[in-house]
Amino acid sequence: MKMLLPIAAFALMGVACSGETVPATPAPAPVAEAPAPVAAPVEAKDIVDTAIAAGSFKTLVAAVQAAGLESTLRGPGPFTVFAPTDAAFAALPAGTVEDLLKPENKAKLTAILTYHVLPGEVMSSAIGMQTLDPATVQGAAVKVVGSSTGVMVNDAKVVTADVDASNGVIHVIDKVLLPPAK
């Protein structure tokens, strides 16, 4: 018996040091994951449809239609539109909007609206901390000032910048811009 114990211990050591391994439990096969769903491409809307969808430009859209500018702002562009909100139009003196929408004031309305449009697409990142004087479609220049507190266009504050449209960009402003008197 004394002889069997050292032989058994020696045999166990030999098996342990032989380099043979005990087969491990096989890893489970990888589970195939379903591909992530791909969102259908969303077609960007033109400037007019983007303004309509926003819901806060009813007066602007009505004015654009009354001035006969809708087809232009649905065109290929690109355009940059400084879009006054309904609240900005409401801040004008009483009766101003109604008066501008009259057919006999179409030229004046067109001048005001085209003063809100730049030819080309100008994103807010292009302004930075600069002061620019770009010419509007109306012909007169607007003063655009970029600062650490935001962007101003004349005396209107850009409250929402870079609203993308298929034919340009909209910058939402808090006041209606009036072109300088000639």
N, CA, C and O of each residue as an XYZ file, in Angstrom:
728
protein
N       0.820     -1.156      0.000
C       0.000      0.000      0.000
C       0.875      1.232      0.000
O       0.579      2.192     -0.713
N       1.953      1.237      0.784
C       2.859      2.358      0.823
C       3.421      2.604     -0.556
O       3.721      3.750     -0.889
N       3.570      1.632     -1.329
C       4.138      1.744     -2.656
C       3.133      2.279     -3.636
O       3.514      2.952     -4.594
N       1.860      2.005     -3.437
C       0.820      2.441     -4.369
C       0.581      3.939     -4.278
O       0.292      4.565     -5.298
N       0.687      4.519     -3.138
C       0.434      5.947     -2.973
C       1.418      6.783     -3.770
O       0.976      7.676     -4.494
N       2.740      6.552     -3.686
C       3.660      7.353     -4.513
C       3.436      7.105     -5.995
O       3.599      8.031     -6.789
N       3.075      5.914     -6.395
C       2.858      5.624     -7.822
C       1.616      6.362     -8.297
O       1.614      6.903     -9.403
N       0.562      6.399     -7.491
C      -0.669      7.089     -7.872
C      -0.415      8.585     -7.969
O      -0.912      9.241     -8.885
N       0.359      9.135     -7.027
C       0.677     10.557     -7.054
C       1.507     10.875     -8.275
O       1.274     11.891     -8.931
N       2.480     10.025     -8.601
C       3.327     10.220     -9.774
C       2.489     10.151    -11.048
O       2.728     10.921    -11.978
N       1.537      9.265    -11.109
C       0.685      9.120    -12.285
C      -0.184     10.352    -12.450
O      -0.364     10.823    -13.573
N      -0.730     10.890    -11.364
C      -1.550     12.098    -11.442
C      -0.724     13.285    -11.900
O      -1.209     14.109    -12.675
N       0.523     13.390    -11.433
C       1.403     14.472    -11.858
C       1.711     14.352    -13.328
O       1.769     15.358    -14.036
N       1.902     13.178    -13.784
C       2.205     12.967    -15.197
C       1.051     13.389    -16.075
O       1.263     13.994    -17.126
N      -0.163     13.083    -15.667
C      -1.333     13.468    -16.463
C      -1.481     14.985    -16.421
O      -1.777     15.601    -17.445
N      -1.283     15.588    -15.273
C      -1.463     17.025    -15.130
C      -0.430     17.788    -15.933
O      -0.740     18.870    -16.431
N       0.777     17.282    -16.082
C       1.849     17.979    -16.767
C       2.010     17.526    -18.202
O       2.938     17.985    -18.869
N       1.186     16.680    -18.699
C       1.393     16.120    -20.022
C       1.070     17.106    -21.135
O       1.413     16.837    -22.287
N       0.425     18.234    -20.849
C       0.081     19.190    -21.892
C      -1.259     18.892    -22.517
O      -1.771     19.694    -23.297
N      -1.839     17.750    -22.188
C      -3.159     17.448    -22.716
C      -4.169     18.274    -21.939
O      -4.057     18.454    -20.726
N      -5.129     18.758    -22.649
C      -6.135     19.562    -21.975
C      -7.459     18.845    -22.030
O      -7.743     18.049    -22.924
N      -8.230     19.155    -21.061
C      -9.564     18.599    -21.017
C     -10.410     19.455    -21.946
O     -10.377     20.682    -21.860
N     -11.147     18.834    -22.812
C     -11.935     19.653    -23.743
C     -12.873     20.573    -22.971
O     -13.595     20.149    -22.068
N     -12.837     21.876    -23.367
C     -13.694     22.873    -22.731
C     -15.085     22.793    -23.343
O     -15.277     22.245    -24.428
N     -16.019     23.335    -22.642
C     -17.370     23.397    -23.183
C     -17.341     24.327    -24.386
O     -16.865     25.457    -24.280
N     -17.834     23.878    -25.508
C     -17.768     24.735    -26.693
C     -18.576     26.023    -26.492
O     -19.633     26.029    -25.860
N     -18.035     27.120    -27.058
C     -18.721     28.411    -26.964
C     -19.972     28.350    -27.827
O     -19.982     27.710    -28.878
N     -20.995     29.001    -27.390
C     -22.211     28.983    -28.208
C     -21.959     29.698    -29.541
O     -21.185     30.652    -29.611
N     -22.609     29.229    -30.567
C     -22.470     29.842    -31.895
C     -23.013     31.262    -31.848
O     -24.012     31.524    -31.178
N     -22.361     32.179    -32.555
C     -22.863     33.567    -32.538
C     -24.263     33.627    -33.130
O     -24.595     32.929    -34.087
N     -25.059     34.481    -32.528
C     -26.434     34.651    -32.989
C     -26.429     35.733    -34.057
O     -25.909     36.828    -33.840
N     -27.000     35.428    -35.193
C     -27.069     36.409    -36.272
C     -28.053     37.502    -35.868
O     -29.197     37.216    -35.514
N     -27.597     38.769    -35.924
C     -28.461     39.885    -35.574
C     -29.161     40.379    -36.822
O     -28.585     40.412    -37.910
N     -30.393     40.754    -36.647
C     -31.135     41.317    -37.777
C     -30.548     42.684    -38.090
O     -30.186     43.420    -37.172
N     -30.448     43.037    -39.361
C     -29.906     44.366    -39.685
C     -30.811     45.449    -39.124
O     -32.030     45.290    -39.048
N     -30.188     46.551    -38.733
C     -30.951     47.671    -38.199
C     -31.868     48.208    -39.289
O     -31.486     48.261    -40.458
N     -33.067     48.603    -38.910
C     -33.970     49.137    -39.933
C     -33.406     50.426    -40.513
O     -32.825     51.238    -39.794
N     -33.576     50.605    -41.789
C     -33.090     51.798    -42.467
C     -34.286     52.710    -42.675
O     -35.298     52.313    -43.253
N     -34.152     53.930    -42.197
C     -35.242     54.889    -42.346
C     -35.387     55.269    -43.812
O     -34.403     55.433    -44.533
N     -36.609     55.401    -44.222
C     -36.860     55.818    -45.603
C     -36.354     57.242    -45.757
O     -36.531     58.065    -44.859
N     -35.727     57.540    -46.886
C     -35.223     58.902    -47.057
C     -36.382     59.896    -47.021
O     -37.427     59.684    -47.636
N     -36.166     60.984    -46.287
C     -37.176     62.019    -46.178
C     -36.813     63.109    -47.180
O     -35.718     63.671    -47.147
N     -37.742     63.387    -48.053
C     -37.488     64.415    -49.050
C     -37.634     65.776    -48.381
O     -38.656     66.066    -47.760
N     -36.610     66.601    -48.514
C     -36.648     67.933    -47.927
C     -37.699     68.770    -48.645
O     -37.889     68.638    -49.854
N     -38.369     69.619    -47.905
C     -39.400     70.485    -48.459
C     -38.772     71.795    -48.905
O     -37.732     72.203    -48.385
N     -39.408     72.455    -49.872
C     -38.913     73.760    -50.302
C     -39.205     74.791    -49.205
O     -39.811     74.472    -48.182
N     -38.771     76.012    -49.434
C     -38.905     77.053    -48.410
C     -40.362     77.280    -48.029
O     -40.675     77.403    -46.845
N     -41.249     77.338    -49.001
C     -42.661     77.589    -48.707
C     -43.254     76.437    -47.890
O     -43.898     76.677    -46.869
N     -43.047     75.209    -48.319
C     -43.598     74.062    -47.575
C     -42.977     73.936    -46.188
O     -43.654     73.530    -45.244
N     -41.714     74.273    -46.054
C     -41.055     74.242    -44.746
C     -41.698     75.269    -43.817
O     -41.936     74.990    -42.642
N     -41.977     76.456    -44.350
C     -42.632     77.504    -43.554
C     -44.046     77.083    -43.164
O     -44.469     77.296    -42.027
N     -44.769     76.491    -44.097
C     -46.133     76.032    -43.801
C     -46.097     74.954    -42.710
O     -46.887     74.995    -41.767
N     -45.182     73.999    -42.843
C     -45.090     72.892    -41.880
C     -44.728     73.379    -40.479
O     -45.143     72.778    -39.488
N     -43.962     74.454    -40.391
C     -43.553     74.974    -39.081
C     -44.755     75.498    -38.294
O     -44.773     75.427    -37.065
N     -45.751     76.020    -38.997
C     -46.963     76.472    -38.322
C     -46.914     77.855    -37.717
O     -47.943     78.342    -37.247
N     -45.772     78.508    -37.706
C     -45.671     79.842    -37.091
C     -45.390     80.938    -38.118
O     -44.929     82.028    -37.778
N     -45.680     80.622    -39.384
C     -45.436     81.588    -40.464
C     -46.678     81.772    -41.341
O     -46.555     81.996    -42.545
N     -47.851     81.681    -40.756
C     -49.089     81.811    -41.536
C     -49.165     83.174    -42.222
O     -49.536     83.258    -43.393
N     -48.822     84.222    -41.514
C     -48.880     85.573    -42.089
C     -47.855     85.726    -43.198
O     -48.156     86.297    -44.247
N     -46.657     85.227    -42.981
C     -45.617     85.313    -44.009
C     -46.047     84.572    -45.268
O     -45.900     85.096    -46.372
N     -46.573     83.371    -45.118
C     -47.000     82.581    -46.277
C     -48.136     83.295    -47.008
O     -48.143     83.344    -48.238
N     -49.093     83.846    -46.266
C     -50.184     84.590    -46.898
C     -49.641     85.795    -47.663
O     -50.113     86.094    -48.760
N     -48.668     86.478    -47.102
C     -48.067     87.640    -47.758
C     -47.306     87.223    -49.020
O     -47.400     87.888    -50.051
N     -46.558     86.131    -48.937
C     -45.819     85.613    -50.098
C     -46.800     85.269    -51.225
O     -46.542     85.565    -52.391
N     -47.903     84.656    -50.876
C     -48.914     84.305    -51.879
C     -49.561     85.558    -52.466
O     -49.767     85.632    -53.677
N     -49.886     86.549    -51.619
C     -50.514     87.785    -52.089
C     -49.582     88.574    -53.010
O     -50.040     89.254    -53.929
N     -48.279     88.482    -52.764
C     -47.294     89.204    -53.580
C     -46.943     88.451    -54.862
O     -46.241     88.980    -55.724
N     -47.429     87.220    -54.985
C     -47.111     86.429    -56.176
C     -45.698     85.873    -56.165
O     -45.124     85.616    -57.223
N     -45.132     85.685    -54.977
C     -43.745     85.198    -54.848
C     -43.653     83.707    -54.527
O     -42.553     83.165    -54.418
N     -44.787     83.048    -54.377
C     -44.770     81.646    -53.966
C     -44.001     80.769    -54.952
O     -43.169     79.961    -54.537
N     -44.267     80.917    -56.249
C     -43.586     80.053    -57.228
C     -42.077     80.319    -57.231
O     -41.288     79.398    -57.446
N     -41.679     81.551    -56.999
C     -40.241     81.866    -56.932
C     -39.594     81.152    -55.756
O     -38.524     80.560    -55.896
N     -40.247     81.208    -54.591
C     -39.674     80.577    -53.391
C     -39.839     79.064    -53.379
O     -39.332     78.388    -52.484
N     -40.540     78.535    -54.363
C     -40.587     77.090    -54.559
C     -39.578     76.665    -55.621
O     -39.360     75.473    -55.838
N     -38.965     77.642    -56.280
C     -38.009     77.381    -57.356
C     -36.707     76.808    -56.848
O     -36.554     76.557    -55.653
N     -35.754     76.599    -57.769
C     -34.515     75.909    -57.407
C     -33.613     76.673    -56.441
O     -32.826     76.060    -55.719
N     -33.717     78.003    -56.418
C     -32.862     78.755    -55.493
C     -31.404     78.605    -55.832
O     -31.061     78.524    -57.012
N     -30.543     78.565    -54.863
C     -30.838     78.574    -53.416
C     -31.126     79.989    -52.908
O     -30.675     80.985    -53.474
N     -31.895     80.034    -51.818
C     -32.266     81.281    -51.174
C     -31.940     81.205    -49.688
O     -31.894     80.128    -49.094
N     -31.717     82.370    -49.111
C     -31.664     82.505    -47.663
C     -32.818     83.422    -47.312
O     -32.890     84.548    -47.805
N     -33.723     82.951    -46.463
C     -34.894     83.740    -46.094
C     -34.830     84.057    -44.609
O     -34.715     83.165    -43.768
N     -34.908     85.350    -44.305
C     -35.062     85.797    -42.924
C     -36.573     85.862    -42.698
O     -37.236     86.794    -43.151
N     -37.105     84.869    -41.999
C     -38.549     84.681    -41.893
C     -39.103     85.218    -40.587
O     -38.837     84.657    -39.524
N     -39.876     86.308    -40.652
C     -40.526     86.806    -39.436
C     -41.672     85.875    -39.032
O     -42.410     85.379    -39.883
N     -41.806     85.652    -37.759
C     -42.884     84.806    -37.236
C     -44.211     85.566    -37.285
O     -44.246     86.769    -37.541
N     -45.284     84.844    -37.036
C     -46.591     85.490    -36.932
C     -46.568     86.549    -35.834
O     -47.177     87.608    -35.987
N     -45.877     86.280    -34.739
C     -45.773     87.249    -33.642
C     -45.056     88.520    -34.100
O     -45.401     89.617    -33.661
N     -44.070     88.380    -34.971
C     -43.358     89.555    -35.490
C     -44.302     90.422    -36.330
O     -44.278     91.648    -36.227
N     -45.132     89.782    -37.160
C     -46.108     90.553    -37.945
C     -47.152     91.187    -37.032
O     -47.586     92.312    -37.281
N     -47.557     90.484    -35.986
C     -48.557     91.005    -35.053
C     -48.045     92.237    -34.302
O     -48.839     93.057    -33.841
N     -46.721     92.369    -34.179
C     -46.134     93.510    -33.473
C     -46.121     94.783    -34.324
O     -45.825     95.862    -33.810
N     -46.439     94.671    -35.613
C     -46.526     95.863    -36.461
C     -47.735     96.688    -36.025
O     -48.657     96.154    -35.409
N     -47.738     97.979    -36.337
C     -48.913     98.789    -35.973
C     -50.209     98.185    -36.517
O     -50.227     97.581    -37.589
N     -51.262     98.355    -35.775
C     -52.574     97.790    -36.144
C     -52.941     98.179    -37.569
O     -52.789     99.332    -37.971
N     -53.426     97.204    -38.323
C     -53.885     97.448    -39.680
C     -52.806     97.366    -40.749
O     -53.120     97.364    -41.940
N     -51.536     97.298    -40.346
C     -50.434     97.300    -41.320
C     -50.489     96.082    -42.232
O     -50.406     96.213    -43.454
N     -50.629     94.897    -41.643
C     -50.628     93.674    -42.448
C     -51.827     93.666    -43.387
O     -51.688     93.367    -44.573
N     -52.988     93.991    -42.864
C     -54.191     94.006    -43.694
C     -54.029     94.973    -44.870
O     -54.430     94.671    -45.994
N     -53.442     96.128    -44.599
C     -53.220     97.122    -45.645
C     -52.237     96.604    -46.692
O     -52.455     96.793    -47.889
N     -51.165     95.957    -46.258
C     -50.158     95.434    -47.200
C     -50.723     94.321    -48.080
O     -50.277     94.143    -49.213
N     -51.689     93.579    -47.573
C     -52.251     92.458    -48.330
C     -53.256     92.900    -49.405
O     -53.714     92.075    -50.195
N     -53.598     94.181    -49.439
C     -54.521     94.690    -50.458
C     -53.828     94.672    -51.824
O     -52.638     94.972    -51.926
N     -54.580     94.317    -52.875
C     -53.985     94.248    -54.217
C     -53.284     95.535    -54.655
O     -52.267     95.478    -55.346
N     -53.812     96.683    -54.263
C     -53.179     97.947    -54.670
C     -51.826     98.187    -53.993
O     -51.088     99.085    -54.399
N     -51.493     97.401    -52.970
C     -50.207     97.550    -52.273
C     -49.233     96.417    -52.590
O     -48.261     96.200    -51.866
N     -49.504     95.702    -53.675
C     -48.678     94.546    -54.030
C     -47.208     94.924    -54.222
O     -46.335     94.176    -53.781
N     -46.905     96.036    -54.851
C     -45.513     96.450    -55.081
C     -44.790     96.716    -53.754
O     -43.633     96.336    -53.577
N     -45.491     97.373    -52.831
C     -44.886     97.654    -51.519
C     -44.644     96.350    -50.745
O     -43.593     96.161    -50.131
N     -45.644     95.453    -50.789
C     -45.517     94.154    -50.114
C     -44.367     93.356    -50.711
O     -43.585     92.747    -49.982
N     -44.263     93.359    -52.029
C     -43.179     92.632    -52.705
C     -41.820     93.186    -52.286
O     -40.886     92.420    -52.049
N     -41.704     94.505    -52.194
C     -40.437     95.124    -51.776
C     -40.067     94.701    -50.353
O     -38.907     94.404    -50.068
N     -41.059     94.678    -49.467
C     -40.784     94.268    -48.079
C     -40.366     92.801    -48.025
O     -39.384     92.458    -47.366
N     -41.098     91.948    -48.708
C     -40.785     90.515    -48.662
C     -39.437     90.195    -49.307
O     -38.674     89.398    -48.761
N     -39.133     90.791    -50.443
C     -37.854     90.494    -51.100
C     -36.672     91.075    -50.326
O     -35.528     90.677    -50.541
N     -36.955     92.025    -49.421
C     -35.913     92.541    -48.524
C     -35.533     91.503    -47.463
O     -34.518     91.652    -46.782
N     -36.338     90.467    -47.326
C     -36.070     89.371    -46.384
C     -35.332     88.205    -47.034
O     -35.101     87.187    -46.382
N     -34.955     88.336    -48.314
C     -34.377     87.212    -49.056
C     -33.007     87.588    -49.614
O     -32.823     88.651    -50.207
N     -32.046     86.675    -49.403
C     -30.720     86.805    -50.015
C     -30.604     85.765    -51.116
O     -31.073     84.637    -50.963
N     -29.978     86.142    -52.229
C     -29.703     85.107    -53.227
C     -28.590     84.209    -52.693
O     -27.608     84.711    -52.147
N     -28.723     82.916    -52.839
C     -27.718     81.981    -52.320
C     -28.086     81.513    -50.930
O     -28.974     82.063    -50.277
N     -27.379     80.484    -50.494
C     -27.625     79.903    -49.176
C     -26.530     80.340    -48.223
O     -25.352     80.058    -48.446
N     -26.923     81.035    -47.154
C     -25.961     81.507    -46.156
C     -26.310     80.870    -44.820
O     -27.316     81.217    -44.201
N     -25.483     79.948    -44.387
C     -25.691     79.288    -43.096
C     -25.124     80.180    -41.990
O     -24.245     81.005    -42.241
N     -25.622     80.012    -40.785
C     -25.173     80.852    -39.674
C     -23.685     80.684    -39.399
O     -23.030     81.614    -38.928
N     -23.151     79.506    -39.690
C     -21.720     79.276    -39.449
C     -20.854     80.158    -40.344
O     -19.689     80.400    -40.028
N     -21.408     80.639    -41.454
C     -20.652     81.520    -42.351
C     -20.563     82.941    -41.791
O     -19.732     83.731    -42.238
N     -21.400     83.263    -40.830
C     -21.408     84.607    -40.245
C     -20.337     84.709    -39.163
O     -19.526     85.635    -39.162
N     -20.344     83.748    -38.247
C     -19.370     83.779    -37.153
C     -19.491     85.062    -36.365
O     -20.589     85.457    -35.973
N     -18.371     85.710    -36.132
C     -18.320     86.949    -35.348
C     -18.116     88.155    -36.278
O     -17.500     89.147    -35.890
N     -18.627     88.063    -37.478
C     -18.425     89.118    -38.473
C     -19.629     90.048    -38.565
O     -20.715     89.753    -38.067
N     -19.395     91.184    -39.220
C     -20.464     92.077    -39.633
C     -20.450     92.084    -41.149
O     -19.431     92.380    -41.774
N     -21.584     91.758    -41.729
C     -21.699     91.692    -43.189
C     -22.838     92.586    -43.658
O     -23.767     92.876    -42.904
N     -22.753     93.016    -44.904
C     -23.793     93.845    -45.506
C     -24.209     93.253    -46.850
O     -23.952     93.860    -47.889
N     -24.842     92.087    -46.853
C     -25.218     91.466    -48.133
C     -26.425     92.163    -48.773
O     -27.321     92.651    -48.085
N     -26.418     92.192    -50.091
C     -27.554     92.745    -50.828
C     -28.692     91.732    -50.831
O     -28.473     90.532    -51.003
N     -29.894     92.226    -50.641
C     -31.074     91.378    -50.685
C     -31.584     91.294    -52.115
O     -31.101     92.005    -52.995
N     -32.556     90.428    -52.344
C     -33.191     90.327    -53.653
C     -33.885     91.652    -53.995
O     -33.986     92.004    -55.171
N     -34.358     92.380    -52.997
C     -35.007     93.676    -53.192
C     -34.017     94.712    -53.735
O     -34.417     95.654    -54.421
N     -32.728     94.540    -53.429
C     -31.702     95.453    -53.912
C     -30.931     96.144    -52.813
O     -29.727     96.362    -52.947
N     -31.595     96.491    -51.736
C     -30.911     97.141    -50.614
C     -30.197     96.090    -49.768
O     -30.560     94.914    -49.780
N     -29.189     96.528    -49.043
C     -28.421     95.620    -48.179
C     -29.043     95.555    -46.790
O     -29.678     96.502    -46.327
N     -28.844     94.420    -46.143
C     -29.177     94.274    -44.727
C     -27.854     94.200    -43.968
O     -26.832     93.794    -44.521
N     -27.885     94.587    -42.721
C     -26.689     94.495    -41.878
C     -26.833     93.247    -41.016
O     -27.762     93.137    -40.217
N     -25.907     92.310    -41.186
C     -25.918     91.061    -40.437
C     -24.721     91.088    -39.489
O     -23.574     91.205    -39.920
N     -25.007     90.979    -38.193
C     -23.947     91.060    -37.186
C     -23.948     89.772    -36.363
O     -24.943     89.424    -35.727
N     -22.823     89.080    -36.390
C     -22.651     87.893    -35.567
C     -21.897     88.260    -34.302
O     -20.909     88.994    -34.353
N     -22.359     87.753    -33.169
C     -21.689     88.029    -31.902
C     -21.802     86.817    -31.001
O     -22.384     85.799    -31.374
N     -21.244     86.936    -29.825
C     -21.308     85.823    -28.881
C     -22.732     85.565    -28.396
O     -23.019     84.492    -27.866
N     -23.619     86.531    -28.571
C     -25.010     86.352    -28.131
C     -25.936     85.933    -29.260
O     -27.129     85.732    -29.033
N     -25.408     85.799    -30.476
C     -26.247     85.360    -31.589
C     -26.054     86.234    -32.817
O     -25.050     86.933    -32.954
N     -27.041     86.178    -33.707
C     -26.975     86.919    -34.969
C     -28.138     87.902    -35.024
O     -29.274     87.567    -34.687
N     -27.831     89.114    -35.454
C     -28.845     90.143    -35.670
C     -28.878     90.473    -37.153
O     -27.840     90.505    -37.814
N     -30.067     90.716    -37.668
C     -30.251     91.193    -39.033
C     -30.965     92.531    -38.887
O     -32.136     92.580    -38.511
N     -30.253     93.619    -39.188
C     -30.721     94.966    -38.855
C     -31.049     94.964    -37.365
O     -30.155     94.734    -36.551
N     -32.304     95.214    -36.980
C     -32.640     95.203    -35.550
C     -33.432     93.958    -35.137
O     -34.009     93.915    -34.051
N     -33.452     92.963    -36.000
C     -34.164     91.711    -35.698
C     -33.173     90.654    -35.220
O     -32.076     90.525    -35.762
N     -33.569     89.916    -34.218
C     -32.731     88.841    -33.693
C     -33.081     87.533    -34.398
O     -34.255     87.206    -34.572
N     -32.060     86.794    -34.799
C     -32.284     85.450    -35.341
C     -32.564     84.549    -34.141
O     -31.686     84.308    -33.313
N     -33.804     84.052    -34.060
C     -34.196     83.231    -32.910
C     -34.014     81.742    -33.186
O     -33.848     80.950    -32.259
N     -34.046     81.364    -34.457
C     -33.745     79.991    -34.862
C     -32.999     80.070    -36.184
O     -33.507     80.620    -37.162
N     -31.802     79.524    -36.207
C     -30.970     79.585    -37.411
C     -30.969     78.242    -38.139
O     -31.238     77.191    -37.557
N     -30.659     78.316    -39.419
C     -30.355     77.135    -40.236
C     -31.493     76.114    -40.328
O     -31.266     74.918    -40.145
N     -32.701     76.573    -40.608
C     -33.807     75.660    -40.870
C     -33.650     75.250    -42.339
O     -33.864     76.050    -43.250
N     -33.278     74.013    -42.540
C     -32.924     73.537    -43.876
C     -34.158     73.332    -44.747
O     -35.187     72.838    -44.285
N     -34.038     73.716    -45.999
C     -35.073     73.475    -47.008
C     -34.367     72.949    -48.252
O     -33.151     73.086    -48.389
N     -35.130     72.350    -49.151
C     -34.517     71.759    -50.340
C     -33.904     72.805    -51.263
O     -33.021     72.489    -52.061
N     -34.363     74.036    -51.158
C     -33.867     75.088    -52.046
C     -33.265     76.267    -51.290
O     -33.248     77.393    -51.787
N     -32.778     75.998    -50.096
C     -32.120     77.058    -49.340
C     -32.231     76.851    -47.847
O     -32.323     75.727    -47.354
N     -32.220     77.974    -47.141
C     -32.231     77.930    -45.676
C     -33.100     79.066    -45.153
O     -33.180     80.137    -45.754
N     -33.749     78.808    -44.017
C     -34.568     79.816    -43.337
C     -33.907     80.138    -42.006
O     -33.482     79.248    -41.270
N     -33.831     81.436    -41.716
C     -33.421     81.902    -40.392
C     -34.636     82.633    -39.829
O     -35.096     83.614    -40.414
N     -35.151     82.169    -38.715
C     -36.344     82.741    -38.105
C     -35.942     84.005    -37.349
O     -35.005     83.994    -36.551
N     -36.673     85.105    -37.613
C     -36.372     86.369    -36.938
C     -37.584     86.868    -36.170
O     -38.720     86.484    -36.450
N     -37.322     87.738    -35.190
C     -38.387     88.196    -34.296
C     -39.016     89.532    -34.690
O     -39.878     90.036    -33.970
N     -38.603     90.118    -35.819
C     -39.177     91.378    -36.295
C     -39.285     91.339    -37.809
O     -38.568     90.600    -38.483
N     -40.198     92.150    -38.328
C     -40.323     92.315    -39.769
C     -39.300     93.368    -40.194
O     -39.217     94.444    -39.601
N     -38.527     93.042    -41.225
C     -37.527     93.971    -41.749
C     -38.204     94.916    -42.736
O     -38.968     94.479    -43.596
N     -37.925     96.202    -42.613
C     -38.463     97.178    -43.557
C     -37.312     97.779    -44.352
O     -36.334     98.252    -43.774
N     -37.426     97.761    -45.677
C     -36.339     98.303    -46.494
C     -36.194     99.803    -46.280
O     -37.163    100.484    -45.944
N     -34.989    100.313    -46.473
C     -34.796    101.761    -46.297
C     -35.607    102.537    -47.350
O     -35.808    102.069    -48.471
N     -36.051    103.702    -46.966
C     -36.793    104.546    -47.911
C     -35.859    104.979    -49.019
O     -34.678    105.242    -48.789
N     -36.401    105.051    -50.226
C     -35.567    105.435    -51.372
C     -35.533    106.921    -51.547
O     -34.879    107.419    -52.464
